[in-house]
Structures are given as C-alpha cells and as structure tokens.
Amino acid sequence: LFFHGLPLMKIIKEYGTPLKLSYLPKISHNIQDAKRYFRNAMQKANYRGDYTYCYCTKASHFEFVLKEALKNDVHIETSSAFDIQIVRNLYKQKLIDKKTYVLCNGYKRELYTKYVSELVNDGFENVIPILDNIKEIDEYDKLMNKNCNVGIRFASDEEPKFEFYTSRLGVRQNDIIRLYKEKIEQNPKFTLKMLHFFINTGIKDTAYYWGELTDFLNTYCELRKVCPTIDSIDIGGGLPIKTSLEFKYNYQFMIEQVIETVKEVCTENGVPEPNIFSEFGSYTVGESGAVLYSLLDQKLQNDKELLKIQLLKILKSNI
C-alpha cells in the first residue's frame, strides 16, 4: 500500500496508528499544474489579462504547508482575523513581502477589520479587503490612514435545491453599483479594483455554474463601464480533488472554458479582459494529506453481509 510512492505499511510499523501525514511535494505539484492550465488556456484564447494564484489559508494553517505553497510564487487569501496574524508571521520570516497580494475575504467582525486596516497602515500595498456587505467599508474609512484598493463579493444564486435562494456571503447584484457610487467613487481613500465570485458547488461543467459565471461577468462589465479602475476578477476556489477512485475531471478543458467565457462576455460588452485571481485551498492541499487507521474488529450486523464477506475472502485468497 503506497501513498505518492510512500510505503505506508513501513510507516505504520514505525509510528503506529492513528497517524496523520502530509506529502509536501504534492502541494507544489498541484500549484504548478494549475498555473500551467491557466497559462495554456490564456495563450490558446489570446487572453490579454494576467493570472495570479492565491492560497486559501483556511484550507490548512500549518506552517509547513504554507512554506511549501509559498515556494511556488503564490499569494494569500484570508478568511478571519486569525489569518492576518499568519500573514504577519510570514512577513517576519521573510516568506512574503509588502507587495504580496493579500485578499481579505469573509464576513468581518471588529477584530478582523482592525487587523486588515493595520496591515494597510503598515504599508502592505496589495492588501485588498473584499467587501462582504455595504457597511464594511465604513469601518475601513475610520481605521485606515492610507489609500487602499478594495473588492466587492458578488452574492451568487445558490443551486435550486439549496435552502436559500442567494448566498449569505457577498453583496447582492442590485446593490453592487450603488455601493460603488455611494461609498467608493467619491472617497479618495479607496479604489475599486476587483469583483469576487464563488459558488459552493465549485467549478463544474453544469448549466448552473456557467449561468452564474455569465451573470457575474455581465455584472463586472456593467461595473467596469462606470468604474474605470476595476481591472480584476477573483473566480474563487472550487477546483475539485480526488475523493474516490471514480474521480474524472478534465482540469485543462474546464479552465479553457472559464477563460473563453470571460473573454467572450467581455468582448460582447466592449470591456477589456480583466486580470484573473483564484484562491484554491482544498485543491492545493487536499491530495497531499492522509490519515491512517487500524482496523480494530469486525462485526457482522446482518445476514446480508455474508455474501460480501465470502467474496472478499475469495478475492484475498487470490491476491
């Protein structure tokens, strides 16, 4: 039994179980793969924007994971006040600098907005708070003493079967331009640079995903026509990982479709193609980790299981 070439039985004999392990080279491998997918797709479509890979820290806060990810020229996406202290620590270790992009996402309580504002005041020039609601920017206006680029999170519609019609995260579509006009356009402290998109199902080849992405892009184009400073979109995370032996997903094809859709919608609206950011978390680390357990006992709970047990014994005897 091997995991990325590691002999698991040998590890179990030495360390016992339960045991959690991480295979760090898989992190770098996935990051480089994703960068290659986007690079190929942009070249194929003659796409004129740039691509930036951000690591979503909530996927794993372990220092050794972050160090491995940062070997690959990636940037950071945060979700909580806790994450901002990680950014501080990475800076102290000289693993990032003040030009590193730090996309600050999520619903922000008082401590989170305070820490984000302190980063900006301390000269971290590419910190971008992603506004999750209309009131959030008021806190930055009070706390920040330097200019700051900001983004807005687009509240997408959820899948029809979902309990809520619209995501609890983000600013609803009809309020986005109003937020820009009323609280950003006339305030010299802030510059709107980004619109953020994410849906819970991730990047999948479904009518629902393409419909929501197109709706988001049309909103970006409307915003770009009234806000010349916005030049970037964040397509969130959502690249799936292997959770079963039946996993089938054509990463290159899907990324090509995303790039072509962005280009097509922007061309139809007469809007320049935006720079693209992503914030892959589980894709970055999910396949690098494993938890090993030992089987303690076997229980037969009903007679229907007898045939399955007999088949397993036959298979085992033939291995």
N, C-alpha and C positions, 0 to 999 in steps of 0.2 A: 504494500500500500504506500503510494507516493503522493506528495503534495508539492507541485512545482519542482519535482525532482528530489525532494527531501524524503529520506526513508523514515516514515512515521513510526514503524514498529521499533526501530532502533531508538528513536527519541522517547517513545513511551517507556521502554525498558529503563532508560536512564533517568527520566524525570517523573514518570508516573502520570496518572490522570486524576481529576480533570486537568487539562492543560490548554492554555490559550497561546497561540503562536502567530507571528507575523513574518511574512516573506517580503522584505522591503523591495527587492528588485522588481516585483510585480507592479508596485506603485509607479516607478519611473517608466516601466514598460507601457502602462496604460496611458499615462500623460503624453508620452511621445507618440503613441498611436493616435490619440485624439488630435494632437497638433497636426499630424500628418493628414488625417482625414479632412480637417478644415483647410489645410494648405492645398491639398489636391482639388477639393471642391471649389475653392476660390479661383484657382488657376483655370480650371475647366470652364467656369462661368464668366471668366474675365471680370471677377468681382474687384471693385476698387477700394473697399474698406479693409481695415486691419482686424486681426483676431487676437484676443487676449484670454488666456486660460487662468481662471481663478480657482483656488482650492477652498471648498466649503468646510471651515474648521469644525463645524458641529459633527461632521462625519466621523472624525476621530481627533481628539485633543492631545493625543500622546506626542511628546516631544520628538521621539524618534521617527514618527510618521511625518510630522511637519518638516523635519530636517531633510528627509528623503524627498518629499514633494518639492521643496524649495531648491533642490539641486537642478531642477528642470526649468528654471526661469519662469516660475508661476507667481501669481499674485494671490491676494487673500479676500475671502468673503466672510463676514462675521454675522452672527445672529443674536448676540447677547452681550451684556456688559462684561461677562467673564472672558469672552473672546478678545476684547480690547486689551486686557491685561496680557494675553498671549502675544498680541501684536507688539506691545511694549517690550516683552521679554525677547522676542525675536530680534527687535531692533538693538537691544543691549548686546546680544550675541553677534551682531553684525550679519545676521542672516537675511535681513531686509534693510532697505534704506528709506529715506523720507520721500522717495519718488515711487515707491511700491504702491500699486493700487490697493486700496482697502475699501471694498464695497460693504457698507453697513446696512444690513437688511433686518427684517423682522419688526414686530411691534416693539416700540422702545419705551421702557419705563424711565424714570427720572435718572437713575444711575447710568444707564446706557447712553442717554443723550449727553450727560455730563462728560463721560469718558470720550465720546466721539468729538465733542467740542474741544476738549483739552488736546486731543491729537491735532486738530486743525490749528489751534492756537500755538502749538509747539512746532509748527512748520511742516507737518506731514501734508505735502501739497496735493497728493492724489487720493485723499480720503473723500469718498462720495457717499454721504448719507442717502439711502433710498427711502423717500418719504412714503410711509405706510398709511398715513391719514392726513387730513387737511390741517390739523392743529400742530403737527410735529415740528414744522418749520419755525413756529413761533418760539419754541424753546431754543433753537439754534440762534435765532435772532438776538435773544437775550444773553446767551452764553458765549458766542463766538466774537472775537475781536479781529478776525482776519477773514478775507474773502474765501468762499467755499463753493465748489461745484456740487450740485445735488442731482438726484434722480427721483423718479416717481415710479412706484409699483402699480402696475395695471391689474385691477381686480377682474380676473377672468371668470367666465361662467363655468360652473362645475359640470361634471357629467350628468346627464338627465336623471340617472338613478341615485345621485347624491342627495343627501338630506337637505342641503341648502342649494339655492339656485346659483349663487355667486360666492366666490371665495371670500372668507373672512379677512384675508390679507390683501392690502392694497387699496388704492383709490378707485372708486367706480368710474367707469368710462365717461359718463356725462359730466363728471366733476374735474377731470384732469386739466382741460384747457382753462377752466375757471380758476383752479388752483394756481396755475402759471400766471394768469393775468392779474389776479388779485394779490398774490403774495410773493412772487418771484420777479416778474418783469420789471417792476419799478424799484426793486430793492437792490442797490449796488453791491450788497454783501454777497448775493447769491447768483449763480449762473446755472441754468438748467442744461445738463449735458446728456442725460440718459433716461430711457424708459425701460422698465424691467418687466419681464414676462415669465410666468411659471405656472404650470398646472400639475396637479397631483399625479396624473397618470404617466407623466414623463413624455419623452419624445418617442411617439409611436405612430405607425403608419395607419391612422384611423381618420375617418371623416371628422370626428370630434376634434382631434389635435390640429389638423390642417385648418379647420374652420376657425378655431380660437386663435391660432397663429396669424391667420389672414386678418381677422378682426383687430388684433393687436397692432399689426403692421399698418393697417389703414388709419388707426388712431395715431400712430407715430407720424405718419405722413401729414395728417391734419395738424398735429402739433408743430412739426417742422416748418410748415408754411407760415406760422405766426411766431415761431421761436427759432431764429437762425442759429442760435448757439448749440442747440441739441444736435449731436452728431453720433450717438452711440445707442445701441440696444443691448440689453442683457437677456439672453434667452434662458437663463436659469440653469438648473441641472436636469436630471432626468434620463441620462443615457443608462439603459438597463444593464444589469450584470447577470452572470450565470447563477441561477438559483436552482437549477435542475439539469439533468443530463439531456433533457429535450430542448435546451435553450437554442434558439435560432434567431439571429438578429444581424442584419447587414448594416454595420455601422457606416461604411463609406457611402452606401446608397442613401441612407437616411440623412446624413449630413449634406450630401449633394442636393437632396430635395429641399432641405431647410434653406440653404444658400440660394438656390434657384427661386424659391418662393419669396425670399426677402428682396432679391434683385427685381423680380417680376412686378411685385406690388409697388416698389419704389419707382420703377420705370413708368408704370401706368399713371402714377401720381405726379410725375415730374420732379421727384425728390432725390437728392444724392443718396447713394448707398451708405448706410451707417457702418461705423465700426461695430464689431460684434464681440461681446464678452460672454463667457459661460462660467458656471460655478459648480463644476462636477464634484460631488462629495463621495457618494457610495460608489460611483464608477471608479474614482481614484483609488479607494482603499478596500472596497468590498471583497474583491477576489484575492487580496493579499493576506487575509486572516482566516484562521480556522480554530475551532475549539474541539478538543479530543476528549472523548468519554470512554469508560469501560462498561461493558455490559455486565450488570450485577447478577441478573437472574432471568429466567424465562418462565412466563406464566401462560397457561392455556385457559382462556376465558370462555370459549365455547367450541362445540364440535366442528363448526365450520372452518376452524383454523387447522384442523388435522391434515387436510389435503395439502394446504400450503406448506406445512412443516415437512411433510413427506417429500414434496417436490424440492424443497431446499436441501434436504438430506441427500437426495439423488444428485442434485447439482454439485453439492460439496464433495461427494464421493468421486465425481468425475473430473474435478479440478486437479 
